[in-house]
Amino acid sequence: MSGIATATARAVAEVAEYGTDIVCSRKTIPLLRVLQKYAVRAGGGVNHRMGLDDAVLIKDNHLAYCGSIAQAVQQAKQAVGPLTCVEIEVDTLAQLDEAIAAGAERILLDNMDDETLKEAANRCHTQTAHPHTVYCEASGGIGFDRLKRVAQTGVNGIALGYLTHSSRSLDIGLDFVA
């Protein structure tokens, strides 16, 4: 947990000037989810959903089954009601436009380069009835070396799976000195 909190604090500090959230993924070690999510919060980060039932995340398999983004979002909203967030993962700007039009509240911008992320963030913040109503989160193998560049694109959050599944613990000791 010390390593997770420290890695999160380092990432949060790197993007602090942009107001970008550092978000952990749901990828956690079995039986340690609550502790790992707490460690992310202790480091200043934000938790993505705790479990599969906290929000709906529409991914490519769901789209293949439903046939379209609009259909997937509509079915999800009908199934869960108005208080449950519907998020969709998109890979292209065309998918992003369809997700915004379909009424997704959160959009996961997966594996996009910095220029595409900048355009995507701009669309999330300008193509809605009220600016900033669509929360956009960059994801997909974003390393520490790229954090600042991604934050500069204007995304609301950056998902970092490695916070919970790859952080190394810190060597902390408690020694009594005479």
TORKOL-4160 file (C-alpha; in steps of 0.2 Angstrom, whole numbers, padded with zeros to 4 digits, m for minus):
178
<pt num="1" X="0000" Y="0000" Z="0000"/>
<pt num="2" X="0015" Y="0012" Z="0003"/>
<pt num="3" X="0021" Y="0009" Z="m0015"/>
<pt num="4" X="0003" Y="0013" Z="m0022"/>
<pt num="5" X="0001" Y="0029" Z="m0011"/>
<pt num="6" X="0019" Y="0035" Z="m0016"/>
<pt num="7" X="0017" Y="0031" Z="m0035"/>
<pt num="8" X="0000" Y="0040" Z="m0034"/>
<pt num="9" X="0006" Y="0055" Z="m0025"/>
<pt num="10" X="0021" Y="0056" Z="m0038"/>
<pt num="11" X="0008" Y="0056" Z="m0052"/>
<pt num="12" X="m0004" Y="0068" Z="m0044"/>
<pt num="13" X="0011" Y="0080" Z="m0041"/>
<pt num="14" X="0016" Y="0079" Z="m0060"/>
<pt num="15" X="m0001" Y="0084" Z="m0066"/>
<pt num="16" X="m0006" Y="0096" Z="m0052"/>
<pt num="17" X="m0005" Y="0112" Z="m0062"/>
<pt num="18" X="m0017" Y="0105" Z="m0075"/>
<pt num="19" X="m0031" Y="0100" Z="m0062"/>
<pt num="20" X="m0031" Y="0083" Z="m0070"/>
<pt num="21" X="m0037" Y="0068" Z="m0059"/>
<pt num="22" X="m0026" Y="0053" Z="m0057"/>
<pt num="23" X="m0038" Y="0038" Z="m0058"/>
<pt num="24" X="m0034" Y="0020" Z="m0053"/>
<pt num="25" X="m0042" Y="0006" Z="m0063"/>
<pt num="26" X="m0052" Y="m0008" Z="m0056"/>
<pt num="27" X="m0037" Y="m0020" Z="m0059"/>
<pt num="28" X="m0032" Y="m0025" Z="m0041"/>
<pt num="29" X="m0025" Y="m0040" Z="m0032"/>
<pt num="30" X="m0039" Y="m0052" Z="m0026"/>
<pt num="31" X="m0044" Y="m0048" Z="m0008"/>
<pt num="32" X="m0034" Y="m0032" Z="m0007"/>
<pt num="33" X="m0046" Y="m0020" Z="m0018"/>
<pt num="34" X="m0052" Y="m0010" Z="m0003"/>
<pt num="35" X="m0035" Y="m0007" Z="0004"/>
<pt num="36" X="m0027" Y="m0003" Z="m0013"/>
<pt num="37" X="m0041" Y="0009" Z="m0017"/>
<pt num="38" X="m0038" Y="0017" Z="m0001"/>
<pt num="39" X="m0020" Y="0019" Z="m0004"/>
<pt num="40" X="m0024" Y="0028" Z="m0021"/>
<pt num="41" X="m0035" Y="0040" Z="m0011"/>
<pt num="42" X="m0021" Y="0042" Z="0002"/>
<pt num="43" X="m0009" Y="0047" Z="m0012"/>
<pt num="44" X="m0021" Y="0060" Z="m0019"/>
<pt num="45" X="m0029" Y="0050" Z="m0033"/>
<pt num="46" X="m0047" Y="0046" Z="m0037"/>
<pt num="47" X="m0054" Y="0029" Z="m0038"/>
<pt num="48" X="m0063" Y="0022" Z="m0053"/>
<pt num="49" X="m0077" Y="0011" Z="m0049"/>
<pt num="50" X="m0075" Y="m0001" Z="m0034"/>
<pt num="51" X="m0083" Y="m0016" Z="m0043"/>
<pt num="52" X="m0093" Y="m0020" Z="m0058"/>
<pt num="53" X="m0109" Y="m0014" Z="m0050"/>
<pt num="54" X="m0104" Y="0004" Z="m0046"/>
<pt num="55" X="m0106" Y="0010" Z="m0064"/>
<pt num="56" X="m0108" Y="0003" Z="m0081"/>
<pt num="57" X="m0093" Y="0003" Z="m0092"/>
<pt num="58" X="m0097" Y="m0001" Z="m0110"/>
<pt num="59" X="m0082" Y="m0010" Z="m0119"/>
<pt num="60" X="m0079" Y="m0016" Z="m0137"/>
<pt num="61" X="m0087" Y="m0033" Z="m0133"/>
<pt num="62" X="m0103" Y="m0024" Z="m0128"/>
<pt num="63" X="m0103" Y="m0014" Z="m0143"/>
<pt num="64" X="m0101" Y="m0030" Z="m0154"/>
<pt num="65" X="m0116" Y="m0037" Z="m0145"/>
<pt num="66" X="m0127" Y="m0022" Z="m0146"/>
<pt num="67" X="m0122" Y="m0017" Z="m0163"/>
<pt num="68" X="m0119" Y="0002" Z="m0160"/>
<pt num="69" X="m0114" Y="0014" Z="m0147"/>
<pt num="70" X="m0131" Y="0022" Z="m0146"/>
<pt num="71" X="m0139" Y="0006" Z="m0144"/>
<pt num="72" X="m0127" Y="0000" Z="m0130"/>
<pt num="73" X="m0129" Y="0017" Z="m0120"/>
<pt num="74" X="m0148" Y="0016" Z="m0122"/>
<pt num="75" X="m0149" Y="m0002" Z="m0116"/>
<pt num="76" X="m0137" Y="0002" Z="m0101"/>
<pt num="77" X="m0147" Y="0017" Z="m0096"/>
<pt num="78" X="m0163" Y="0008" Z="m0097"/>
<pt num="79" X="m0156" Y="m0007" Z="m0086"/>
<pt num="80" X="m0148" Y="0004" Z="m0072"/>
<pt num="81" X="m0159" Y="0019" Z="m0070"/>
<pt num="82" X="m0154" Y="0038" Z="m0069"/>
<pt num="83" X="m0142" Y="0038" Z="m0054"/>
<pt num="84" X="m0130" Y="0025" Z="m0061"/>
<pt num="85" X="m0116" Y="0032" Z="m0072"/>
<pt num="86" X="m0114" Y="0025" Z="m0090"/>
<pt num="87" X="m0096" Y="0026" Z="m0096"/>
<pt num="88" X="m0090" Y="0020" Z="m0113"/>
<pt num="89" X="m0073" Y="0016" Z="m0120"/>
<pt num="90" X="m0069" Y="0023" Z="m0137"/>
<pt num="91" X="m0054" Y="0021" Z="m0148"/>
<pt num="92" X="m0058" Y="0034" Z="m0162"/>
<pt num="93" X="m0065" Y="0051" Z="m0163"/>
<pt num="94" X="m0080" Y="0045" Z="m0173"/>
<pt num="95" X="m0084" Y="0033" Z="m0159"/>
<pt num="96" X="m0082" Y="0048" Z="m0147"/>
<pt num="97" X="m0095" Y="0059" Z="m0156"/>
<pt num="98" X="m0107" Y="0044" Z="m0156"/>
<pt num="99" X="m0105" Y="0042" Z="m0137"/>
<pt num="100" X="m0107" Y="0060" Z="m0134"/>
<pt num="101" X="m0123" Y="0061" Z="m0144"/>
<pt num="102" X="m0129" Y="0045" Z="m0136"/>
<pt num="103" X="m0128" Y="0053" Z="m0119"/>
<pt num="104" X="m0113" Y="0044" Z="m0110"/>
<pt num="105" X="m0108" Y="0053" Z="m0094"/>
<pt num="106" X="m0090" Y="0047" Z="m0094"/>
<pt num="107" X="m0079" Y="0043" Z="m0109"/>
<pt num="108" X="m0063" Y="0032" Z="m0108"/>
<pt num="109" X="m0052" Y="0038" Z="m0122"/>
<pt num="110" X="m0042" Y="0022" Z="m0125"/>
<pt num="111" X="m0025" Y="0021" Z="m0133"/>
<pt num="112" X="m0025" Y="0038" Z="m0141"/>
<pt num="113" X="m0010" Y="0048" Z="m0146"/>
<pt num="114" X="m0008" Y="0065" Z="m0138"/>
<pt num="115" X="m0015" Y="0075" Z="m0153"/>
<pt num="116" X="m0030" Y="0064" Z="m0154"/>
<pt num="117" X="m0033" Y="0066" Z="m0135"/>
<pt num="118" X="m0032" Y="0085" Z="m0137"/>
<pt num="119" X="m0046" Y="0084" Z="m0150"/>
<pt num="120" X="m0056" Y="0072" Z="m0140"/>
<pt num="121" X="m0055" Y="0082" Z="m0124"/>
<pt num="122" X="m0060" Y="0098" Z="m0134"/>
<pt num="123" X="m0075" Y="0088" Z="m0141"/>
<pt num="124" X="m0080" Y="0082" Z="m0124"/>
<pt num="125" X="m0080" Y="0100" Z="m0117"/>
<pt num="126" X="m0089" Y="0109" Z="m0132"/>
<pt num="127" X="m0101" Y="0097" Z="m0140"/>
<pt num="128" X="m0112" Y="0095" Z="m0125"/>
<pt num="129" X="m0127" Y="0106" Z="m0119"/>
<pt num="130" X="m0116" Y="0112" Z="m0104"/>
<pt num="131" X="m0097" Y="0112" Z="m0105"/>
<pt num="132" X="m0088" Y="0100" Z="m0095"/>
<pt num="133" X="m0103" Y="0088" Z="m0092"/>
<pt num="134" X="m0094" Y="0074" Z="m0101"/>
<pt num="135" X="m0079" Y="0068" Z="m0091"/>
<pt num="136" X="m0066" Y="0061" Z="m0102"/>
<pt num="137" X="m0052" Y="0050" Z="m0096"/>
<pt num="138" X="m0037" Y="0045" Z="m0105"/>
<pt num="139" X="m0031" Y="0027" Z="m0103"/>
<pt num="140" X="m0021" Y="0013" Z="m0111"/>
<pt num="141" X="m0003" Y="0011" Z="m0105"/>
<pt num="142" X="0001" Y="0028" Z="m0100"/>
<pt num="143" X="0018" Y="0029" Z="m0091"/>
<pt num="144" X="0025" Y="0042" Z="m0080"/>
<pt num="145" X="0035" Y="0049" Z="m0094"/>
<pt num="146" X="0020" Y="0054" Z="m0103"/>
<pt num="147" X="0009" Y="0060" Z="m0089"/>
<pt num="148" X="0012" Y="0079" Z="m0091"/>
<pt num="149" X="0009" Y="0078" Z="m0110"/>
<pt num="150" X="m0007" Y="0069" Z="m0108"/>
<pt num="151" X="m0013" Y="0081" Z="m0094"/>
<pt num="152" X="m0009" Y="0096" Z="m0106"/>
<pt num="153" X="m0022" Y="0089" Z="m0119"/>
<pt num="154" X="m0036" Y="0094" Z="m0107"/>
<pt num="155" X="m0043" Y="0077" Z="m0102"/>
<pt num="156" X="m0051" Y="0077" Z="m0085"/>
<pt num="157" X="m0043" Y="0061" Z="m0079"/>
<pt num="158" X="m0029" Y="0049" Z="m0083"/>
<pt num="159" X="m0031" Y="0031" Z="m0079"/>
<pt num="160" X="m0016" Y="0022" Z="m0072"/>
<pt num="161" X="m0018" Y="0004" Z="m0070"/>
<pt num="162" X="0000" Y="0001" Z="m0064"/>
<pt num="163" X="m0004" Y="0010" Z="m0048"/>
<pt num="164" X="m0013" Y="m0005" Z="m0041"/>
<pt num="165" X="m0006" Y="m0019" Z="m0051"/>
<pt num="166" X="0012" Y="m0015" Z="m0053"/>
<pt num="167" X="0017" Y="m0003" Z="m0039"/>
<pt num="168" X="0032" Y="m0010" Z="m0028"/>
<pt num="169" X="0031" Y="m0008" Z="m0010"/>
<pt num="170" X="0043" Y="0003" Z="m0001"/>
<pt num="171" X="0056" Y="m0003" Z="0012"/>
<pt num="172" X="0049" Y="0004" Z="0028"/>
<pt num="173" X="0056" Y="m0001" Z="0044"/>
<pt num="174" X="0054" Y="0004" Z="0062"/>
<pt num="175" X="0070" Y="0004" Z="0072"/>
<pt num="176" X="0072" Y="0008" Z="0090"/>
<pt num="177" X="0088" Y="0018" Z="0093"/>
<pt num="178" X="0095" Y="0018" Z="0111"/>
